[in-house]
Amino acid sequence: PDAGVFEVDGQAIGDINRGGWQRHIAHVPQNIFLSDASIKENIAFGVAKEKIDEKRVYAAAKQAQLSELIEGLEGRYDTLVGEQGAKLSGGQKQRIGIARALYNKSKIIVLDEATSALDYKTEHNVVQSIYDAGKGKTLIIIAHRISTLKDCDKVIFLKDGEIYCSGTYNDVVHSCDEVKKITKYGKL
């Protein structure tokens, strides 16, 4: 953009305060970057090993529905994930990304297809846990599965890069012709 102002809570965000504002945001993409390090180090990514708050790691893992899996591993939180998480499934990698966002106590969490590799039950539990942990946070969830969005305050349905319809989950599912057509055929 070459005109206008980007504001958050009435404060213009610009060159001087952009970095500080960005530190409050966590982005959890569909494909998570994992370093060839331990689960603990990947959850607390960017924190020096000796400064990792293990209680926060455990709490974040529990909220991301990972703690049971980790406790079953021989090395537990010190288990190495392998290069790019080679020793983990897609869903496990996504949950580490979600745990990372929760560990960092970000005020804004952007989940960009962050639960796409999870089965329905695990996705439901993870999303519910994120909602519970997200009290006082802004969650922006990008999803193809509309059921992921059922507890959102506002749903915005995009088609061809434009806002096609928006409202509550029920508004969009029951009133938006395009969404009704897609959900009828099980595509969403």
N, C-alpha and C positions, 0 to 999 in steps of 0.2 A: 504494500500500500504506500502511496505517496502523499496521502492526505488523511487528516483525521487524527484522533487521539484514542489510545487504548487505555481504558481505566478499569481499576479494580477497587470496588468500594469507594468510588469517587476520587481515587488518587490516580493521576496519570502515571503510566509506566513508560519509562524512557531509558536512555543510555545510563543514567546515574543509578537508578534503582532496579534495573532489569534483572541483574544477577541475584540480588537479594530475594526478589519475588520468585524467580525460577527455582530457587532452593526449596521452596514450599511445595513443589510439584513433583509427583512420581508418575512415571509413564511405565505401564506394564504392557509391552507389546505381545503379540501372538508368539513370536519367536524370541525367547529370552537369551540374552548374552550371559553365559556362565564361564567363569575362569576355571582353569585346571587347579582347583583348590578344594577345600573342605566345604561341606554343606553350610557350616557356621559362617565361614568366610564369604560365601556367596550370598547368604542372607544379609550379612552386615557389609555388603560390597562397598569398597572405598574406605572402610575404617581399618586402621592399623590393627593387626592381629592382637596385639597386647592391649588394645583399647576397646575391644568388642565387649559389649554388655550382654553377657550370656543370658540373663533373665529376660531381656528384651528379645533375644534370638528365640528362646523357648516360647515366649508368648506369641511372637509373630508366626512361628511355625505352627503353633496350636490353632491360631485363627485361620491360617491358610490350609488347615486340614492335613498337615504334614507330620505332626509330632508322632503319631502312631507308627507311621512308616519308618521314620528316623529311629525311633526307639527299638525297632526290630532289626536294625542294621548292626553289625559287629562293632563298627567304629562310631556308631551313633552320629553325633553332630560333627565329628572329626573325619567322617567318611569322605574320601575324595570322590568328586563327581566325574572326573575325567575331562578330557578336552571337549569344550562346548557341551558338557553334561552328557557325554557318551554313555555313561553308566545309568542314566535315568530315562524314564519314559517322557513323552511329550507333556503329559499332564503333570508329572512330578516337576519338570522344569518350570512349567507355568506357575505352579504353586510356590516354587522358590521365588519367582519374580514377584508374586503377590506378597509373600512373606517379607521380601526386601522392601517393598513400598510401606508395609505396616511397621517394620523395624525402624524405618526412617521417620516415622510419625509425620508424614507429609500431610499438609492441610488439603491438598487437591490431589486426587488419585485418578489418573486416566487409565482405564482398563480397555485396551484396544484388542478385542477378540482374545482376551487373556484367559478365557475359560473354554476355548473351542476344542481343546484336546481332552477335556474331562467328560466322563460319563454323566448322565443326567443327575443321578443322586449326588455324586461328588460335587458337580457344578452347583447344585442347589445349596448344599451345605457350605461350600466356599463362599458363594454369593451372599448367603444369609450372614455368615461370619463377617464378611466385608461390610455389609450394611450395619451390623451391630458395632463393629470397630469404627465405622465411618461416622458415627454420631458426632456432629460438630465439624465434619469434613465435607468437602464437595467431591462427589464421585461422578465421574463422566464415564459412562460405559458404552462402548461401541460393540455391537453384537449383531450377528445374523439371526440367532435364535431369540425370537421375541419374548419367550418365556423368561429369559434371563433378566428382562427389564420390568417384570411385573410389580416390583416394589419401588420402582423409581417414582419420584415426584412428577417428573415430566418426561415424556417420550417424544422424540423428534424422528420422524420417518423420512429418510432421504431417498430420492429417486432421480437418477441422472444428474447428481450434484446439486439438486435443489430441494428445499424443504417441501415435501409433498403434503404432509399433515403433521399436527402435533397436538399434544394434550396429555391427559392422564393415560395410563396403560389401557384402561377400559375404553376411553374415548377413541384411542387409536385402533385398538383391536376391533371394536364394534361399529365404529363410524367411518373409518377410512376404507374406501372401496378397494384400493390397491392392497392393503394389508389383509382385508377379509379374503380377497382372491388368493393371495399367497398362502395364508394360513389354511384355507380350505383344501389346498392341494399338498399341504404338509411341507412346503419348501422353507418355511421360516420357523 
